[in-house]
Amino acid sequence: MFSIFKKKEKLVENKIIEYKEDYNDIEPISKYFHNETGITFDKQVSILKSKVKSFCKQRYIHSFSNLLESIKENNSLKQELIDYLTTNETYFYRELKQIMELAELVNNSSGKINILCAPSATGEEPYSIAIALLEVGVSSSRFNIVGIDINSDAILKAKKAIYGERNIRNLSAEIISKYFTQTNNEYALNQSVKSLVSFKIANLFDSSFSSLGKFDFVFSRNMLIYFDKETKLKAKSILESMRKNNNHKVFFGHADFF
Ligand SMILES: C[S@@+](CC[C@H](N)C(=O)[O-])C[C@H]1O[C@@H](n2cnc3c(N)ncnc32)[C@H](O)[C@@H]1O
């Protein structure tokens, strides 16, 4: 980012004014972020403080209170902060046992099946589900998957579906050659799998979340780990309300409730 102003000066109504940097009280940002996303930094306050300080400095925002005012008015800045502070670590065939359990359930059911993957991060999980379903013999015409995430960069990457070696480390050479096209160190997922998953930027706690509809199966792994106890329970009940059939369990990650 380029600025013609020296540090600690900015232009207000055609006058260059001096301002004081103030990156001390992170609490209001932490509270706001928790209210908006469910994510808590309670045990990592100093990490949050230093990350938000860099975020501010990169954008010539001189104080945490100024950032708070700005994100309340400016949705794209708010989205930038969410993209900056969320952790999107994921990979293909993560905790494969649960994915195979779902694949068997779908294989033994009839009719068209829709699956919600919330959160999808950069797409590896919903695409893993699609590949597993195809591998157990479920026809591609029998299912569709919706992947959602609050992080807009992650959703953009998910839609592109081009992955590095780290992301595909759990896949066999056979699966890689069947479903990906390799160029140097990049692996582009084939359109036949990409077309089975649609992606959307969505926040689990937004009132519009339920407009995604109801699903036969719901997968939600490794998101609740970022929430406090109360928020985990709130998230659990929202995710459970997305099911068509209350007898179907929601698939959570193994560490999500600890
Ligand atoms: C570690 S990733 C998990 C991805 C995948 N489910 C897996 O297990 O590999 C956690 C994701 O949760 C998303 N997330 C956090 N809070 C969210 C919220 N309130 N609504 C939707 N997504 C959220 C983050 O953006 C991040 O991509």
The ligand as an ORCA input file, in Angstrom:
! r2SCAN-3c Opt
* xyz 0 1
  C      -9.463    -25.114     10.500
  S     -10.664    -24.747      9.312
  C     -11.497    -26.316      9.190
  C     -11.705    -26.746      7.753
  C     -12.240    -28.163      7.556
  N     -13.581    -28.292      8.066
  C     -11.331    -29.183      8.170
  O     -11.684    -29.754      9.211
  O     -10.258    -29.447      7.632
  C     -11.792    -23.733     10.256
  C     -12.619    -22.792      9.373
  O     -13.716    -22.273     10.125
  C     -14.062    -21.035      9.531
  N     -14.953    -20.288     10.438
  C     -14.648    -19.764     11.657
  N     -15.722    -19.149     12.179
  C     -16.724    -19.276     11.293
  C     -18.088    -18.848     11.269
  N     -18.632    -18.150     12.279
  N     -18.850    -19.166     10.184
  C     -18.316    -19.877      9.150
  N     -17.032    -20.293      9.114
  C     -16.247    -20.013     10.171
  C     -12.687    -20.388      9.304
  O     -12.727    -19.351      8.368
  C     -11.847    -21.602      8.846
  O     -11.756    -21.673      7.440
*
